Amino acid sequence: RPAGFFHTMSMEHFSPLSDPNSLGTVVDNILPACCGQDGCNNQKHTKPAAEWLESKFGPRKAKQILKRITAYFAWATQQTD
């Protein structure tokens, strides 16, 4: 979603901080996500990302989104090397 009156961009933890296996606030666990009215960051809460994506978009689209997220993490990690 583009930024607008009812939502902004925020940092989203891919693996929720409440998860004991979470990596924490590090480059390969943070994604930009819309926040605000009906924003993804507001809907996901502490759910595992893959589970939430599948419930919101269905298995096929969730798989496509996860592929893009994996590519984003690879890119983001390279930026810190």
GIHUSUL-V11595 format. One record per backbone hydrogen bond with DSSP energy under -1.0 kcal/mol. NH is the residue of the N-H (numbers start at 1). CO is the residue of the C=O. If there is no record, write none. Layout:
nh=NH co=CO
nh=NH co=CO
This chain:
nh=4 co=7
nh=8 co=35
nh=10 co=33
nh=12 co=31
nh=14 co=29
nh=19 co=16
nh=22 co=19
nh=26 co=24
nh=29 co=26
nh=31 co=12
nh=33 co=10
nh=35 co=8
nh=37 co=6
nh=39 co=36
nh=41 co=34
nh=43 co=39
nh=44 co=40
nh=47 co=44
nh=52 co=48
nh=53 co=49
nh=54 co=50
nh=55 co=51
nh=56 co=52
nh=57 co=53
nh=58 co=54
nh=62 co=58
nh=63 co=59
nh=64 co=60
nh=65 co=61
nh=66 co=62
nh=67 co=63
nh=68 co=64
nh=69 co=65
nh=70 co=66
nh=71 co=67
nh=72 co=68
nh=73 co=69
nh=74 co=70
nh=75 co=71
nh=76 co=72
nh=77 co=73
nh=78 co=74
nh=79 co=75
